[in-house]
Amino acid sequence: MAVAKPSLSVDHYSCSLCLDVLKKPVTIPCGHSYCMHCINDYWDKLDAQGIYNCPQCRLDFEPRPSLYINTALEGLIEKVKQMQVNITQSLSYAESDDVSCDVCPERKLKAMKTCLTCLVSYCGIHLQPHQESEALKRHKLAEPTGNLQEKLCWKHQKMLEIFCRSDELCVCSMCAATEHKIHDIVTIDEERAGRQSELDKRMEEMKKRIEEKEKKLEEMKETIKIIQTSTEGEVQEQEKAFTCLLKSIERLRSDVISLIRGYERKEIKRVEELIEEIEKEIEMLKTRDIELAELSKTDDHIHFLKRFPSLCVPLEDGGISHFTVKEDLLPENLKKELTDLKEHLEQISSWEFVKTTENDIDPPDYILQNLRSRNFLLKYSCPLTLDLNTANRHLLFSDGDMKVTYETTESPYPEHPDRFDYWPQVLCREALSGTRCYRELQWSGNWVVIGVTYKGISRKGNSEESLLGFNDKSWRLFCSDSGYFARHDDKVTEIDVASSHRIAVYLDCPAGFLSFYSISDTMTLLHKFQVSFSEPVHLGFGVGPNSSLSI
């Protein structure tokens, strides 16, 4: 691809005949120069006429001039060639981040200088006129700069050379002389010098802040290592503790099995000894039976009478009639101790980590709770009172408003916006938020519903929007002798356990779960809802015909 021609170029020393750079240049009498080969060829064609002229000015010569190489011109051409090579070697094409030459016609070279007078960026080749011409030498050259339009006054298309402190604005000289002549104005260089000092101070401050932040960063990284080391130590300690516990449990399991197998072997040995004794007795009885059969068939009366007394003596019984099989191999005291151990191990499976706090900034705190230990949960027992203003008119209160019973006849309760007018339901007065609440309930009859709901549940009509557990505002446990069902909105869970008429409800708002338990000789978890309550909730109950519920 062609490169733009420089002002000082060997192309200025070309032969007008071959149009190439002069080779062995000769100068004819008129002053024009040609390649020796080119001018000789030209004159050879004119030999027939005997008149020789200059191909450019047409000046005639007679006779044919003698030609000699112009050594000065030849040396100059060689020097210019070397200069051009040196310039070209020092140039490079502009990349995407470079300021390119504005004069290069095709592929742009990298600019070496920007003329602030011409408002043009030049590569090394096109910069030569500014270095050779006396007029152009007076132009102001600067380091290559792009986006020259940003440095021009949009109004006068002149360079922005002055800074107006009053308007905090760069302006040209014409703007300064007209619109800003009464303002506080300085040169761009002067303002830059002042602000450079301020910038240097800011940079120093920034450097200090960076150093502080980097130091803080290293401290944080070191903190991570400390946390990781501490965590690893804690994990190893707990792992060791649980490993020892598991080994102890495994040892106990092995010992218990060995113990039971020992009792098994002891009892089997006792039975095997009795079996051996019985087999001997059977063998003796069979022998006596044969002897008696033979005696009964003999015709020798004398032999019969002599043998009869000895054969009719009864054989001794080996005590088989006193043998009893033990259903319980283990002694009663050992069996009780193993039962206690089993209960202790079952309690371990009931322990859970429960969140006590949770927010978007700090990590949650946890406590370890035995969620199947009645004594543990009883400490969260909270007072509850039934809200008469919410009770359906088929529900009758008794026992100090702690028992509610379904009645076929309606009670004359006054109108109230909070009252359930269709479903036989009632809510507790207390709103529960950010706390834990545990209560046990006794029910009887056909069925009851134990639930939790937001205050905004509908109270009017027979739609599911006002029925506990059938919407996104409430949760329920349905209890009957045929079984249990847990429900929230469209999700229903059948619970296959033996029915109990004593139910416990445990609400843990910080941890975000609602649990139902069956209370009998043991405490059995029926169902647990995991939910983050968005607002305070109320306990609520539904009571079916011929049914009642007591708090």
MARTILUM-671577 format. One record per residue (C-alpha): residue number from 1; x, y, z. Coordinates in Angstrom, 2 decimals, decimal comma, always signed. Layout:
REC; dovo; c1; c2; c3
REC; NUM; X; Y; Z
...
***
This chain:
REC; dovo; c1; c2; c3
REC; 1; +0,00; +0,00; +0,00
REC; 2; +1,43; +3,39; -0,99
REC; 3; +2,73; +5,73; +1,70
REC; 4; +2,20; +9,49; +1,37
REC; 5; +5,09; +11,25; -0,36
REC; 6; +7,31; +13,35; +1,96
REC; 7; +8,27; +16,92; +1,07
REC; 8; +11,98; +15,95; +1,09
REC; 9; +11,90; +12,90; -1,17
REC; 10; +13,92; +11,23; -3,87
REC; 11; +10,78; +11,59; -6,00
REC; 12; +11,76; +15,25; -6,45
REC; 13; +14,87; +14,04; -8,28
REC; 14; +13,24; +11,95; -10,98
REC; 15; +13,99; +11,62; -14,68
REC; 16; +11,25; +13,12; -16,89
REC; 17; +11,90; +10,41; -19,50
REC; 18; +11,63; +7,24; -17,38
REC; 19; +9,79; +8,97; -14,51
REC; 20; +12,01; +7,11; -12,04
REC; 21; +14,68; +8,34; -9,63
REC; 22; +17,74; +9,54; -11,51
REC; 23; +20,34; +6,88; -12,13
REC; 24; +23,84; +8,09; -13,08
REC; 25; +22,44; +11,63; -13,38
REC; 26; +23,84; +13,94; -16,09
REC; 27; +23,11; +17,63; -16,55
REC; 28; +22,85; +18,96; -20,12
REC; 29; +23,79; +22,55; -21,13
REC; 30; +20,27; +23,93; -20,50
REC; 31; +20,48; +22,80; -16,85
REC; 32; +18,01; +19,90; -16,90
REC; 33; +19,12; +16,55; -15,58
REC; 34; +18,38; +13,03; -16,89
REC; 35; +19,52; +9,48; -16,45
REC; 36; +22,61; +9,03; -18,70
REC; 37; +20,99; +6,00; -20,32
REC; 38; +17,66; +7,80; -20,94
REC; 39; +19,13; +10,94; -22,58
REC; 40; +21,51; +8,89; -24,76
REC; 41; +18,59; +6,77; -26,01
REC; 42; +16,60; +9,92; -26,71
REC; 43; +19,43; +11,58; -28,67
REC; 44; +20,27; +8,34; -30,52
REC; 45; +16,86; +8,58; -32,13
REC; 46; +17,69; +12,14; -33,31
REC; 47; +21,01; +11,21; -34,99
REC; 48; +19,48; +11,26; -38,48
REC; 49; +18,47; +14,90; -38,11
REC; 50; +21,78; +15,96; -36,57
REC; 51; +19,96; +18,29; -34,18
REC; 52; +19,75; +17,51; -30,44
REC; 53; +17,42; +19,22; -28,00
REC; 54; +16,24; +19,09; -24,36
REC; 55; +13,10; +16,92; -23,91
REC; 56; +11,70; +19,49; -21,50
REC; 57; +12,60; +23,00; -22,74
REC; 58; +13,25; +21,96; -26,38
REC; 59; +16,48; +23,97; -26,52
REC; 60; +18,56; +22,75; -29,47
REC; 61; +22,21; +21,77; -29,26
REC; 62; +24,70; +21,39; -32,10
REC; 63; +26,86; +19,42; -32,05
REC; 64; +25,72; +16,65; -29,65
REC; 65; +26,84; +17,63; -26,13
REC; 66; +29,25; +15,40; -24,26
REC; 67; +27,74; +13,85; -21,10
REC; 68; +29,37; +13,52; -17,70
REC; 69; +27,90; +12,16; -14,46
REC; 70; +26,82; +14,94; -12,08
REC; 71; +28,58; +13,58; -8,99
REC; 72; +27,15; +16,27; -6,70
REC; 73; +23,59; +15,46; -7,73
REC; 74; +24,25; +11,73; -7,47
REC; 75; +25,58; +12,19; -3,91
REC; 76; +22,55; +14,31; -2,96
REC; 77; +20,13; +11,65; -4,24
REC; 78; +21,90; +8,97; -2,22
REC; 79; +21,75; +11,15; +0,89
REC; 80; +18,02; +11,84; +0,43
REC; 81; +17,42; +8,12; -0,10
REC; 82; +19,16; +7,31; +3,19
REC; 83; +17,21; +10,04; +5,02
REC; 84; +13,93; +8,66; +3,69
REC; 85; +14,89; +5,15; +4,78
REC; 86; +15,72; +6,42; +8,27
REC; 87; +12,43; +8,31; +8,55
REC; 88; +10,40; +5,35; +7,32
REC; 89; +12,11; +3,00; +9,76
REC; 90; +11,25; +5,33; +12,67
REC; 91; +7,56; +5,39; +11,74
REC; 92; +4,87; +2,87; +12,69
REC; 93; +1,24; +2,45; +11,82
REC; 94; -1,30; +3,75; +14,30
REC; 95; -3,08; +1,21; +16,53
REC; 96; -6,55; +1,64; +17,99
REC; 97; -5,22; +3,49; +21,07
REC; 98; -2,79; +5,72; +19,13
REC; 99; -3,30; +9,20; +17,71
REC; 100; -3,10; +8,79; +13,94
REC; 101; -1,78; +11,18; +11,32
REC; 102; -4,54; +13,32; +9,81
REC; 103; -2,68; +13,68; +6,48
REC; 104; -1,91; +10,05; +5,57
REC; 105; -4,42; +9,22; +2,82
REC; 106; -4,90; +5,50; +3,38
REC; 107; -3,36; +3,45; +6,17
REC; 108; -2,59; +5,96; +8,90
REC; 109; +0,81; +6,31; +10,52
REC; 110; +1,19; +7,12; +14,19
REC; 111; +1,25; +10,86; +14,83
REC; 112; +4,48; +12,29; +16,25
REC; 113; +3,22; +15,81; +16,94
REC; 114; +0,00; +17,80; +16,93
REC; 115; +0,11; +21,36; +15,57
REC; 116; -2,08; +23,51; +17,76
REC; 117; -2,02; +26,23; +15,10
REC; 118; -3,06; +24,03; +12,19
REC; 119; -5,18; +21,81; +14,49
REC; 120; -3,74; +18,79; +12,69
REC; 121; -1,76; +15,76; +13,89
REC; 122; +1,28; +14,77; +11,78
REC; 123; +3,37; +11,65; +11,38
REC; 124; +7,17; +12,00; +11,03
REC; 125; +6,96; +12,27; +7,21
REC; 126; +4,26; +14,93; +7,07
REC; 127; +5,82; +16,84; +9,97
REC; 128; +8,91; +17,76; +7,87
REC; 129; +7,48; +21,03; +6,46
REC; 130; +7,02; +22,29; +10,03
REC; 131; +10,65; +21,51; +10,68
REC; 132; +12,00; +23,04; +7,46
REC; 133; +9,75; +26,02; +6,67
REC; 134; +10,53; +29,21; +8,60
REC; 135; +6,85; +30,20; +8,55
REC; 136; +5,69; +26,82; +9,83
REC; 137; +8,40; +26,69; +12,48
REC; 138; +6,48; +29,42; +14,33
REC; 139; +3,51; +27,07; +14,80
REC; 140; +2,98; +25,59; +18,27
REC; 141; +3,69; +21,85; +18,30
REC; 142; +2,55; +19,61; +21,12
REC; 143; +2,54; +15,92; +21,94
REC; 144; +0,05; +13,97; +19,82
REC; 145; -3,46; +14,58; +21,01
REC; 146; -6,73; +13,18; +19,76
REC; 147; -10,24; +14,61; +19,75
REC; 148; -9,10; +18,03; +18,61
REC; 149; -12,72; +19,11; +18,22
REC; 150; -13,06; +19,01; +22,01
REC; 151; -10,26; +21,56; +22,23
REC; 152; -11,98; +23,99; +19,85
REC; 153; -14,41; +26,73; +20,74
REC; 154; -17,71; +25,61; +19,21
REC; 155; -18,60; +29,22; +18,52
REC; 156; -15,37; +30,59; +16,95
REC; 157; -13,61; +27,33; +15,97
REC; 158; -10,46; +28,55; +17,69
REC; 159; -8,29; +26,71; +20,21
REC; 160; -9,36; +26,90; +23,85
REC; 161; -6,41; +28,73; +25,33
REC; 162; -7,91; +30,62; +28,30
REC; 163; -9,67; +29,46; +31,47
REC; 164; -12,44; +31,57; +33,00
REC; 165; -12,38; +31,02; +36,76
REC; 166; -15,64; +32,88; +37,17
REC; 167; -17,55; +30,42; +34,99
REC; 168; -15,22; +27,45; +35,49
REC; 169; -14,96; +27,21; +31,72
REC; 170; -12,29; +26,88; +29,00
REC; 171; -12,70; +29,59; +26,34
REC; 172; -10,90; +30,87; +23,25
REC; 173; -9,23; +34,28; +22,98
REC; 174; -12,22; +35,81; +21,19
REC; 175; -14,61; +34,62; +23,90
REC; 176; -12,24; +36,02; +26,52
REC; 177; -12,20; +39,41; +24,78
REC; 178; -15,99; +39,61; +24,47
REC; 179; -18,13; +37,54; +26,82
REC; 180; -15,56; +37,07; +29,61
REC; 181; -13,59; +40,31; +29,54
REC; 182; -14,66; +41,34; +33,06
REC; 183; -14,21; +37,82; +34,47
REC; 184; -11,28; +36,34; +36,32
REC; 185; -9,38; +34,71; +33,46
REC; 186; -5,98; +33,03; +33,27
REC; 187; -4,14; +30,98; +30,71
REC; 188; -4,80; +27,30; +30,42
REC; 189; -1,21; +26,57; +31,48
REC; 190; -1,50; +28,75; +34,57
REC; 191; -4,78; +27,17; +35,66
REC; 192; -3,39; +23,71; +34,96
REC; 193; -0,33; +24,44; +37,11
REC; 194; -2,55; +25,49; +40,05
REC; 195; -4,89; +22,56; +39,71
REC; 196; -2,01; +20,18; +39,13
REC; 197; -0,76; +21,10; +42,58
REC; 198; -4,19; +20,38; +44,03
REC; 199; -4,35; +17,16; +42,01
REC; 200; -0,96; +16,12; +43,35
REC; 201; -2,27; +16,59; +46,89
REC; 202; -5,37; +14,58; +46,07
REC; 203; -3,23; +11,88; +44,51
REC; 204; -1,09; +11,79; +47,64
REC; 205; -4,21; +11,49; +49,77
REC; 206; -5,54; +8,79; +47,44
REC; 207; -2,23; +6,97; +47,68
REC; 208; -2,45; +7,04; +51,48
REC; 209; -6,04; +5,81; +51,36
REC; 210; -5,05; +3,03; +48,99
REC; 211; -2,23; +2,04; +51,32
REC; 212; -4,65; +2,08; +54,27
REC; 213; -7,20; +0,02; +52,35
REC; 214; -4,54; -2,42; +51,20
REC; 215; -3,38; -2,75; +54,79
REC; 216; -6,98; -3,28; +55,87
REC; 217; -7,38; -5,80; +53,05
REC; 218; -4,36; -7,75; +54,28
REC; 219; -5,80; -7,65; +57,80
REC; 220; -9,12; -9,00; +56,47
REC; 221; -7,31; -11,74; +54,58
REC; 222; -5,40; -12,56; +57,74
REC; 223; -8,72; -12,56; +59,61
REC; 224; -10,07; -15,10; +57,14
REC; 225; -7,08; -17,32; +57,85
REC; 226; -7,68; -16,94; +61,59
REC; 227; -11,38; -17,77; +61,14
REC; 228; -10,51; -20,76; +58,99
REC; 229; -7,93; -21,97; +61,50
REC; 230; -10,35; -21,47; +64,39
REC; 231; -13,15; -23,16; +62,45
REC; 232; -10,94; -26,09; +61,55
REC; 233; -9,94; -26,48; +65,19
REC; 234; -13,58; -26,32; +66,32
REC; 235; -14,66; -28,78; +63,63
REC; 236; -11,91; -31,19; +64,63
REC; 237; -12,85; -30,86; +68,30
REC; 238; -16,55; -31,48; +67,61
REC; 239; -15,70; -34,22; +65,14
REC; 240; -13,58; -35,88; +67,79
REC; 241; -16,36; -35,56; +70,36
REC; 242; -19,01; -37,00; +68,04
REC; 243; -16,64; -39,70; +66,85
REC; 244; -16,07; -40,74; +70,46
REC; 245; -19,83; -40,62; +71,05
REC; 246; -20,49; -42,75; +67,98
REC; 247; -17,79; -45,19; +69,05
REC; 248; -19,37; -45,37; +72,51
REC; 249; -22,79; -45,98; +70,99
REC; 250; -21,31; -48,59; +68,66
REC; 251; -19,55; -50,23; +71,62
REC; 252; -22,80; -50,23; +73,61
REC; 253; -24,63; -51,68; +70,60
REC; 254; -22,02; -54,42; +70,31
REC; 255; -22,11; -55,09; +74,06
REC; 256; -25,92; -55,25; +74,11
REC; 257; -26,00; -57,64; +71,16
REC; 258; -23,25; -59,77; +72,76
REC; 259; -25,18; -59,76; +76,04
REC; 260; -28,40; -60,85; +74,37
REC; 261; -26,55; -63,49; +72,36
REC; 262; -24,97; -64,70; +75,65
REC; 263; -28,39; -65,10; +77,24
REC; 264; -29,53; -66,80; +74,05
REC; 265; -26,66; -69,31; +74,22
REC; 266; -27,32; -69,93; +77,94
REC; 267; -31,00; -70,65; +77,42
REC; 268; -30,35; -72,78; +74,31
REC; 269; -27,77; -74,81; +76,26
REC; 270; -30,32; -75,39; +79,05
REC; 271; -32,92; -76,51; +76,54
REC; 272; -30,39; -78,73; +74,71
REC; 273; -29,51; -80,45; +78,02
REC; 274; -33,21; -81,10; +78,62
REC; 275; -33,56; -82,39; +75,06
REC; 276; -30,70; -84,83; +75,67
REC; 277; -32,33; -86,00; +78,91
REC; 278; -35,68; -86,44; +77,20
REC; 279; -34,08; -88,42; +74,40
REC; 280; -32,50; -90,78; +76,99
REC; 281; -35,87; -91,21; +78,71
REC; 282; -37,54; -91,94; +75,39
REC; 283; -34,91; -94,56; +74,65
REC; 284; -35,48; -96,20; +78,07
REC; 285; -39,26; -96,15; +77,62
REC; 286; -38,98; -97,73; +74,18
REC; 287; -36,76; -100,49; +75,62
REC; 288; -39,24; -101,18; +78,51
REC; 289; -42,10; -101,17; +75,99
REC; 290; -40,34; -103,87; +73,92
REC; 291; -39,66; -105,95; +77,07
REC; 292; -43,30; -105,66; +78,15
REC; 293; -44,49; -106,67; +74,66
REC; 294; -42,22; -109,71; +74,68
REC; 295; -43,38; -110,68; +78,23
REC; 296; -47,01; -110,43; +77,22
REC; 297; -46,45; -112,93; +74,40
REC; 298; -44,55; -115,59; +76,42
REC; 299; -46,30; -118,95; +77,16
REC; 300; -43,97; -119,65; +80,08
REC; 301; -46,06; -118,75; +83,10
REC; 302; -43,19; -119,21; +85,51
REC; 303; -40,98; -116,77; +83,48
REC; 304; -43,88; -114,33; +83,24
REC; 305; -44,46; -114,28; +86,98
REC; 306; -40,76; -113,84; +87,78
REC; 307; -40,24; -110,93; +85,28
REC; 308; -43,50; -109,11; +85,84
REC; 309; -42,65; -107,44; +89,19
REC; 310; -39,41; -105,86; +87,85
REC; 311; -40,87; -104,68; +84,52
REC; 312; -43,93; -103,12; +86,10
REC; 313; -41,91; -100,80; +88,33
REC; 314; -42,54; -97,22; +86,97
REC; 315; -39,52; -95,46; +85,42
REC; 316; -38,51; -92,16; +87,10
REC; 317; -39,64; -88,92; +85,36
REC; 318; -36,73; -86,59; +84,47
REC; 319; -38,59; -83,48; +85,54
REC; 320; -39,71; -82,42; +82,08
REC; 321; -43,07; -81,31; +83,36
REC; 322; -41,38; -78,50; +85,30
REC; 323; -39,71; -76,93; +82,20
REC; 324; -40,96; -73,45; +81,06
REC; 325; -39,73; -71,37; +78,12
REC; 326; -38,66; -67,81; +79,04
REC; 327; -40,22; -65,20; +76,75
REC; 328; -37,91; -62,48; +78,11
REC; 329; -34,32; -63,60; +77,96
REC; 330; -32,99; -60,55; +79,82
REC; 331; -33,42; -59,93; +83,54
REC; 332; -36,07; -57,31; +84,35
REC; 333; -33,60; -54,80; +85,80
REC; 334; -31,28; -55,05; +82,79
REC; 335; -34,23; -54,74; +80,40
REC; 336; -35,32; -51,54; +82,16
REC; 337; -31,83; -50,09; +81,95
REC; 338; -31,68; -50,84; +78,22
REC; 339; -35,08; -49,22; +77,76
REC; 340; -33,82; -46,09; +79,54
REC; 341; -30,73; -46,08; +77,32
REC; 342; -32,92; -46,34; +74,22
REC; 343; -34,99; -43,37; +75,36
REC; 344; -31,82; -41,32; +75,90
REC; 345; -30,59; -42,18; +72,42
REC; 346; -33,98; -41,30; +70,91
REC; 347; -33,76; -37,90; +72,56
REC; 348; -30,56; -37,24; +70,62
REC; 349; -32,52; -37,51; +67,37
REC; 350; -34,89; -34,82; +68,66
REC; 351; -32,23; -32,15; +69,06
REC; 352; -32,12; -29,53; +66,29
REC; 353; -30,34; -26,24; +65,66
REC; 354; -32,95; -23,50; +65,48
REC; 355; -32,41; -19,94; +64,30
REC; 356; -33,14; -17,31; +66,92
REC; 357; -32,48; -14,19; +64,83
REC; 358; -32,28; -13,46; +61,16
REC; 359; -31,75; -10,32; +59,10
REC; 360; -30,19; -9,28; +55,81
REC; 361; -26,92; -8,10; +57,40
REC; 362; -25,81; -10,35; +60,25
REC; 363; -25,69; -14,13; +60,09
REC; 364; -28,45; -15,87; +62,12
REC; 365; -27,91; -16,97; +65,71
REC; 366; -28,75; -20,56; +66,62
REC; 367; -29,79; -22,42; +69,74
REC; 368; -29,91; -26,18; +70,26
REC; 369; -33,44; -27,34; +71,06
REC; 370; -34,91; -30,72; +71,89
REC; 371; -38,06; -30,34; +69,84
REC; 372; -39,57; -33,57; +71,22
REC; 373; -38,89; -32,91; +74,87
REC; 374; -42,10; -31,81; +76,53
REC; 375; -40,28; -30,41; +79,57
REC; 376; -38,08; -28,35; +77,27
REC; 377; -41,01; -26,91; +75,29
REC; 378; -43,17; -26,21; +78,35
REC; 379; -40,92; -23,29; +79,25
REC; 380; -42,32; -21,52; +76,16
REC; 381; -45,89; -21,91; +77,39
REC; 382; -47,71; -18,63; +76,76
REC; 383; -51,12; -17,33; +77,88
REC; 384; -53,89; -17,60; +75,31
REC; 385; -57,45; -16,32; +75,51
REC; 386; -60,26; -16,92; +73,04
REC; 387; -61,54; -13,79; +71,30
REC; 388; -65,34; -13,75; +71,59
REC; 389; -65,55; -11,12; +68,82
REC; 390; -64,20; -13,65; +66,30
REC; 391; -66,27; -16,69; +67,40
REC; 392; -68,89; -18,17; +65,09
REC; 393; -72,35; -18,12; +66,67
REC; 394; -72,42; -21,95; +66,81
REC; 395; -69,45; -21,93; +69,20
REC; 396; -70,15; -21,72; +72,93
REC; 397; -67,49; -20,70; +75,48
REC; 398; -67,11; -22,28; +78,95
REC; 399; -64,52; -23,01; +81,69
REC; 400; -63,55; -19,38; +81,94
REC; 401; -63,53; -18,94; +78,18
REC; 402; -60,84; -21,66; +77,87
REC; 403; -63,17; -24,25; +76,28
REC; 404; -65,18; -23,95; +73,10
REC; 405; -67,98; -26,35; +72,07
REC; 406; -70,07; -26,64; +68,92
REC; 407; -73,79; -26,08; +69,51
REC; 408; -76,56; -26,60; +66,94
REC; 409; -78,36; -23,49; +68,17
REC; 410; -76,75; -20,14; +67,58
REC; 411; -75,64; -17,90; +70,44
REC; 412; -76,88; -14,28; +70,37
REC; 413; -73,45; -12,77; +69,77
REC; 414; -73,61; -9,17; +68,50
REC; 415; -72,53; -8,23; +64,99
REC; 416; -68,81; -7,67; +64,65
REC; 417; -66,55; -7,28; +61,58
REC; 418; -64,05; -9,82; +63,00
REC; 419; -66,64; -12,59; +63,50
REC; 420; -66,62; -15,75; +61,32
REC; 421; -70,19; -15,76; +60,06
REC; 422; -70,15; -19,16; +58,30
REC; 423; -67,30; -21,49; +59,35
REC; 424; -67,33; -22,68; +63,03
REC; 425; -64,03; -21,00; +63,85
REC; 426; -62,55; -18,75; +66,52
REC; 427; -59,21; -16,95; +66,96
REC; 428; -57,13; -16,20; +70,04
REC; 429; -56,87; -12,59; +71,08
REC; 430; -53,06; -12,52; +71,40
REC; 431; -50,98; -11,58; +68,32
REC; 432; -47,72; -13,52; +68,17
REC; 433; -44,69; -11,95; +66,52
REC; 434; -40,96; -12,48; +67,05
REC; 435; -41,59; -14,90; +69,92
REC; 436; -42,05; -18,58; +70,77
REC; 437; -45,32; -20,00; +72,01
REC; 438; -46,20; -23,53; +73,19
REC; 439; -49,68; -24,68; +74,24
REC; 440; -51,35; -28,04; +74,73
REC; 441; -54,96; -28,59; +73,69
REC; 442; -57,49; -31,28; +74,60
REC; 443; -60,20; -32,15; +72,10
REC; 444; -63,12; -34,54; +71,95
REC; 445; -65,90; -35,45; +69,54
REC; 446; -65,90; -35,81; +65,74
REC; 447; -63,18; -33,41; +64,65
REC; 448; -61,36; -30,17; +65,39
REC; 449; -58,95; -27,90; +63,53
REC; 450; -55,91; -26,29; +65,13
REC; 451; -54,32; -23,53; +63,08
REC; 452; -52,35; -20,32; +62,77
REC; 453; -53,41; -17,38; +60,62
REC; 454; -52,61; -13,81; +59,74
REC; 455; -55,10; -11,28; +60,99
REC; 456; -56,11; -10,45; +57,42
REC; 457; -57,92; -13,76; +56,82
REC; 458; -61,46; -13,24; +55,53
REC; 459; -64,23; -13,62; +58,11
REC; 460; -67,32; -13,54; +55,92
REC; 461; -68,92; -16,12; +53,64
REC; 462; -68,27; -19,79; +52,95
REC; 463; -65,33; -19,39; +50,57
REC; 464; -61,94; -20,99; +51,19
REC; 465; -60,51; -17,50; +51,79
REC; 466; -62,07; -17,61; +55,27
REC; 467; -61,36; -21,30; +56,05
REC; 468; -58,26; -22,03; +58,14
REC; 469; -55,51; -23,71; +56,10
REC; 470; -57,22; -23,40; +52,72
REC; 471; -55,45; -20,18; +51,67
REC; 472; -52,02; -18,54; +51,70
REC; 473; -52,82; -16,67; +54,93
REC; 474; -53,22; -19,67; +57,25
REC; 475; -51,95; -23,14; +58,27
REC; 476; -53,93; -25,98; +59,89
REC; 477; -53,89; -29,45; +61,47
REC; 478; -57,15; -31,39; +61,07
REC; 479; -57,70; -33,88; +63,92
REC; 480; -60,16; -36,80; +64,04
REC; 481; -60,18; -40,38; +65,29
REC; 482; -59,54; -41,53; +61,71
REC; 483; -56,29; -39,57; +61,42
REC; 484; -54,59; -36,22; +60,86
REC; 485; -54,19; -33,91; +57,86
REC; 486; -51,87; -30,88; +57,64
REC; 487; -52,71; -28,22; +55,07
REC; 488; -51,54; -24,84; +53,78
REC; 489; -53,20; -23,36; +50,70
REC; 490; -53,27; -26,16; +48,07
REC; 491; -50,73; -28,46; +49,75
REC; 492; -52,22; -31,28; +51,85
REC; 493; -50,21; -33,84; +53,88
REC; 494; -51,78; -36,97; +55,36
REC; 495; -50,22; -38,05; +58,68
REC; 496; -50,31; -41,77; +59,44
REC; 497; -49,98; -42,08; +63,23
REC; 498; -52,24; -43,28; +66,02
REC; 499; -54,83; -40,72; +67,01
REC; 500; -54,44; -38,78; +70,25
REC; 501; -56,89; -36,35; +71,85
REC; 502; -54,09; -34,22; +73,35
REC; 503; -52,34; -32,01; +70,78
REC; 504; -49,53; -29,53; +71,33
REC; 505; -48,79; -26,60; +69,05
REC; 506; -45,37; -24,92; +69,06
REC; 507; -44,88; -21,67; +67,17
REC; 508; -41,32; -20,40; +66,72
REC; 509; -41,50; -17,06; +64,93
REC; 510; -37,72; -16,27; +64,99
REC; 511; -36,87; -19,66; +63,50
REC; 512; -39,84; -19,58; +61,16
REC; 513; -41,66; -22,84; +61,83
REC; 514; -44,95; -24,14; +63,19
REC; 515; -45,00; -27,63; +64,75
REC; 516; -47,80; -29,93; +65,90
REC; 517; -47,26; -32,78; +68,38
REC; 518; -49,31; -35,70; +69,60
REC; 519; -49,12; -36,04; +73,41
REC; 520; -49,62; -39,46; +75,03
REC; 521; -47,06; -41,53; +76,92
REC; 522; -44,57; -40,07; +74,47
REC; 523; -44,39; -36,86; +72,46
REC; 524; -44,62; -37,42; +68,69
REC; 525; -44,02; -34,77; +66,04
REC; 526; -46,98; -34,84; +63,65
REC; 527; -46,00; -32,12; +61,19
REC; 528; -43,78; -29,06; +60,91
REC; 529; -44,42; -26,12; +58,60
REC; 530; -41,30; -24,18; +57,61
REC; 531; -42,32; -20,57; +56,94
REC; 532; -40,97; -17,06; +57,43
REC; 533; -43,89; -15,15; +58,89
REC; 534; -44,17; -11,70; +57,34
REC; 535; -46,46; -10,27; +60,03
REC; 536; -47,94; -11,18; +63,44
REC; 537; -50,11; -14,31; +63,55
REC; 538; -52,96; -15,60; +65,73
REC; 539; -53,74; -19,13; +66,87
REC; 540; -57,18; -20,23; +65,70
REC; 541; -59,45; -23,24; +66,10
REC; 542; -62,26; -24,91; +64,21
REC; 543; -64,76; -27,14; +66,03
REC; 544; -67,05; -29,64; +64,32
REC; 545; -70,53; -30,83; +65,40
REC; 546; -70,63; -32,76; +68,68
REC; 547; -67,03; -31,66; +69,35
REC; 548; -65,18; -29,43; +71,78
REC; 549; -61,68; -28,10; +72,36
REC; 550; -60,02; -26,87; +75,55
REC; 551; -56,86; -24,81; +75,97
***
